[in-house]
Each structure stands twice: as C-alpha cells, then as structure tokens.
Amino acid sequence: MTKVLKLTLASSMLVASLGANDVIKGSGASFPYSVYQKWIKAYNKETGIKIDYIKKGSSKGIKDAASRAVDFAGTDKPLSPKVLKKNGLYQFPGVVGAITMGYNLPGVSDLKLSRSAIVAIANGSAKYWDDKVIADANKGIKLPHKKLTFVHRADGSGTTYNFTYFLSKVSKKWRKTYGAKKSLSWPGNHHIGGKTNSGVAALLKQTPFSVGYIDYADAKNNDIAMASVQNRAGNYIKPELKNFQAAAAKAALNPKKDFYAVIADPKGANSYPMVAATFILVPKEKQETNKKVTAFFDWAYKNGQNIAKSLGFVPLPDSLTNKIRKYWEEKEIR
C-alpha cells in the first residue's frame, strides 16, 4: 500500500469518526497563529476536517486547556511535568519560531541592537534613539535625538515569556528584578502595550520612533523593519530562516520531560538569539479527540514544512517528530 493511499484511508477513517458539523476547537498562543491557520486550511482541503484555532495568548490558552474549554491549546511557555500532571495535560512541540525586534525609525533601515541595548530599551534606561548603548553598534548611522517608545504585549503571552527569558539570560539584574514572565508591569514610562502579536504590529506601524518584540511572521506580514540582534558569540544576526534553523538545531526537547524546555539564546556563531518552540496541550482523558488532534499535527509535520518555511518558522526535524510520535503512542493518543 503506498504512503498516499495509507494517508487517504487514515483521513477517511478520521472523517467518518467526526460528524459533518463537528469542529476540533483550539485556542491560545498568537505567536504560531499564522502557520497554524495555513496548516488548518490545507488540512481541511485535503481531509474535509474542520479545525478552529482562536488566538487569545498563551495564558488564556493554558486556562482553556485546564478548564477543558477547548480540545487543544497552544502555548509558547512550556509547562513543567509537575504542572502538566496537576492539570491532567499532555504536551508536545508544534513548531519553532523567532522573536524579532521590530522598529519604526524613519530613515533607518539596517539597525543593529546589542544585548545590552535590548535590556536598556526594555527597562527604560535608554530613553532616546541616539543613546550611547544603541549608537555604539550603529556607527555610520545618524540616529535621531528622539524619545523611543517601547511596544510590548498587553496580554499574558508566551512571546513575552520567551522575550523576558532572553533578557534574564543576558542580564543578571533583569533576572533578579523581573525574571521571565508571561505578563509584566514594565518599568519606565516609555512603553505602550498591544493585545496579541497583531496588536503589537499595529502599534509599531502607527507609532514613529517605536521599537518592540514581535514574532517574525507578524513583523514580515506587516512589512515592519527588524533589527539584527547580537547573539551569545557577539555576532549581529539578521532575522532570517537559515539563522533560525541554526538556533533551532541546538534545542534539547526531551519526551521524558514532556518536552519541557526553553531554547532562547542558544550557542553558535550563526544562531539567532531569540528563538522559541511553541507547544500544544491536550487533556489526558479525551483519548479519541486527542487522536484527531495528533492526526492533524502528524499531517503538519509531514506535509506542512514548506508552509512553515514560507512564514519564517522552522519545521521540527524528523529526529524530533519521531520522538513526538513515540510519545503519542505511549500516551495512547495516536
């Protein structure tokens, strides 16, 4: 039996198990929203199966999963095995993406941001664009003496968690004072917040002299300029797929720990420093529904690589997806 015929038969069996009006419902992280929507559309075209994923942010996704309000949830903040056990959830990665520093700086198209500059922007100590901590990495560029506005997420967000995790890796002071969190009372009076990554994109576009953290897909789709960011090796790395892939290759995601890991700021000369795996949560007791959810992600791992790459996401390598399938089998959700 050919692979195509096997896939067709499996899809037909799955469709038969779903009623004509049944919809697999998901919610949560906005970071992977664009790739999930493309996958969902392609999967529906091939199988007829309907999936509805609403972007609410990781915090609300986790709450929806814990309360069984949805069939699956997305979160960019992985849950520890202890928290998963407490809430009766399983967890596995969906895709790897990148957080960029988007900016709206008239006349500047090739901005570089050092690690110390990103911390200074976030904590409010860099108040003007020509501040020394920003200017030092941008020799030859005339930075304006204009107040900068820092744009951040206003809702509980895995993007915020991964960004503040990066800040905590870079700055001991940040780690001790603020740490890594899904939501934060941001220091200073230079900041504004937007709901979901789309909200951050809108604020960046409409606010001259602004800068903020945003996922690559939303920045790209909204034609937002993105800075080159200094990595652990001291190199300034452009936000490009090949550099995200270099970073993702360093990820250690272990099924024995329910894939619990934060992969920000990896080693490597060409590694982009702000990368994040995004995860899927499913309730332990809903085995039959979970099989429908894992069938979708199994299809995406096999067939959605080009879609993911076109949006700037890094498809999971075969070595990892094979571990995920074994995890599903052990949990009896495949």
Sequence and secondary structure as in RCSB ss.txt:
>XXXX:A:sequence
MTKVLKLTLASSMLVASLGANDVIKGSGASFPYSVYQKWIKAYNKETGIKIDYIKKGSSKGIKDAASRAVDFAGT
DKPLSPKVLKKNGLYQFPGVVGAITMGYNLPGVSDLKLSRSAIVAIANGSAKYWDDKVIADANKGIKLPHKKLTF
VHRADGSGTTYNFTYFLSKVSKKWRKTYGAKKSLSWPGNHHIGGKTNSGVAALLKQTPFSVGYIDYADAKNNDIA
MASVQNRAGNYIKPELKNFQAAAAKAALNPKKDFYAVIADPKGANSYPMVAATFILVPKEKQETNKKVTAFFDWA
YKNGQNIAKSLGFVPLPDSLTNKIRKYWEEKEIR
>XXXX:A:secstr
  HHHHHHHHHHHHHHHS TT EEEEEE STTHHHHHHHHHHHHHHH  EEEEEE  HHHHHHHHHTT SSEEEE
SS   HHHHHHHTEEEEEEEEEEEEEEEE TT  S EE HHHHHHHHHT   BTT HHHHTT TT      B EE
EEESS  HHHHHHHHHHHHH HHHHHHT S SS   SSSSEEEESHHHHHHHHHHHSTTEEEEEEHHHHHHTT E
E EEE TTS EE   HHHHHHHHTT    GGGTT     S  STT  S EEEEEEEEETT HHHHHHHHHHHHHH
HHH HHHHHHTT B   HHHHHHHHHHHHHHT  
